[in-house]
Every structure is written in structure tokens, then in C-alpha cells.
Amino acid sequence: MPFKSLMKNPVLAIGLLFMIIFLFQAGEKFNWWTSRRQKLTPSSCKAVRVMLDRRIPANWSTACEGSDFNSLAVTIKFPQEMDKKIEKEDDLRKLVYRELANNLISIAKNSPGDNLERTNIVRVRFIHPQKQIDAITEGRFLVKLQTMSDKNLIAQHLKVTVQVRESTP
């Protein structure tokens, strides 16, 4: 029945078609339907987050970033009980970098390897009250830490593949 009335009035059919196209474009522009679409779009970052969120401590938070939501962002707040051991500024720097390396290894070991390998960028922000460290690497480099066990190889791999920036909060 509606099809017959549209066939008799082609201007009405064209107007209805233009109205549908307009609504979908307006929905993308004003994020009416895109938030739902982003939730339903699969990405490697979301698969990594599902596994990682089950195993991370309470002082960690994860998110997917980027235009395609395929970049993993991990924010780690420094535990207060470890702060009592620090006496000098140099000791603080060594401790923070050691914790950052251990956390990168735990991200690699607690994530599915095939999904982590397809994740574009992995950004880790390590927050201490006196120092903040941002580390950026690619997922394909981070996945290699799953199988490494020698300290020297791990240190060399992290020096080559991870870019680090220090700042004060």
C-alpha cells in the first residue's frame, strides 16, 4: 500500500529519500547515532581492554583513543606505600622508570597477543606527585615483551622502541 502511493507520487518518494539522507548526515554531525555506532564497531583496542580491565590493579585506568579508537591509553597512579622508600631524586627517577618498565611488561603479558599486535599506539602515563612520565610505543613492539625473559634484552628492547617524556605535574 505505501509503495503504490509512492509510485503514484514520485516527488513524495524523492522528498522522503532526501529527508532520510539529511537525518543520517545530521546524526553524524551532531553525534546522535555515532556514539552508538562507535560502541558497536570492533577494534583491537577494545579487545585488549576487555582482557586488561579484568587483571589491572585499582590505580590503573584504560581508554581507547584516536580517530579510529584503535590506540590504547593507560593511566597509572603511583602507589603511596612505595613513596616511603625514596630518599634522593635519583632514587625516585630509577624507581619510576623501573615501575614503568614492569608495567609495560604486565600490559604485554595480560593482553591477548594478536589484538595487541594490531593496536596502533599504546600510551602509558605514569603519574607520581613529583614527576609524570609519558611513554609511547606501538602494539607490535609491546607484544614482543610477552616472550622475553632476559633483563638485558628487555632493557635494550625498551630503549629502542619506547619514547619517553618526563614532566612535572
URDACOR-V785594 format. One record per residue. N is the residue number from 1. RES is the residue in three letters. NEAR is the number of other ideal C-beta (glycine too) atoms within 10 Angstrom. Layout:
N	RES	NEAR
N	RES	NEAR
This chain:
1	MET	5
2	PRO	7
3	PHE	8
4	LYS	8
5	SER	10
6	LEU	14
7	MET	10
8	LYS	9
9	ASN	12
10	PRO	9
11	VAL	7
12	LEU	12
13	ALA	14
14	ILE	11
15	GLY	11
16	LEU	13
17	LEU	11
18	PHE	10
19	MET	10
20	ILE	10
21	ILE	10
22	PHE	10
23	LEU	12
24	PHE	12
25	GLN	10
26	ALA	11
27	GLY	14
28	GLU	12
29	LYS	9
30	PHE	9
31	ASN	11
32	TRP	12
33	TRP	13
34	THR	13
35	SER	8
36	ARG	11
37	ARG	11
38	GLN	14
39	LYS	9
40	LEU	6
41	THR	12
42	PRO	8
43	SER	20
44	SER	23
45	CYS	28
46	LYS	17
47	ALA	17
48	VAL	29
49	ARG	21
50	VAL	13
51	MET	14
52	LEU	20
53	ASP	12
54	ARG	8
55	ARG	12
56	ILE	18
57	PRO	10
58	ALA	7
59	ASN	12
60	TRP	17
61	SER	13
62	THR	17
63	ALA	13
64	CYS	18
65	GLU	14
66	GLY	15
67	SER	6
68	ASP	13
69	PHE	18
70	ASN	19
71	SER	21
72	LEU	29
73	ALA	18
74	VAL	21
75	THR	14
76	ILE	21
77	LYS	15
78	PHE	20
79	PRO	12
80	GLN	9
81	GLU	7
82	MET	12
83	ASP	13
84	LYS	7
85	LYS	9
86	ILE	16
87	GLU	8
88	LYS	8
89	GLU	10
90	ASP	9
91	ASP	11
92	LEU	17
93	ARG	16
94	LYS	12
95	LEU	17
96	VAL	21
97	TYR	17
98	ARG	10
99	GLU	17
100	LEU	20
101	ALA	18
102	ASN	11
103	ASN	18
104	LEU	24
105	ILE	16
106	SER	16
107	ILE	27
108	ALA	21
109	LYS	12
110	ASN	16
111	SER	26
112	PRO	16
113	GLY	16
114	ASP	11
115	ASN	20
116	LEU	26
117	GLU	18
118	ARG	17
119	THR	25
120	ASN	17
121	ILE	15
122	VAL	26
123	ARG	17
124	VAL	22
125	ARG	17
126	PHE	22
127	ILE	15
128	HIS	21
129	PRO	11
130	GLN	13
131	LYS	18
132	GLN	16
133	ILE	20
134	ASP	15
135	ALA	20
136	ILE	16
137	THR	22
138	GLU	16
139	GLY	24
140	ARG	14
141	PHE	17
142	LEU	26
143	VAL	21
144	LYS	15
145	LEU	22
146	GLN	16
147	THR	9
148	MET	16
149	SER	7
150	ASP	9
151	LYS	9
152	ASN	8
153	LEU	12
154	ILE	17
155	ALA	12
156	GLN	12
157	HIS	19
158	LEU	21
159	LYS	9
160	VAL	9
161	THR	16
162	VAL	18
163	GLN	9
164	VAL	15
165	ARG	10
166	GLU	12
167	SER	8
168	THR	8
169	PRO	8
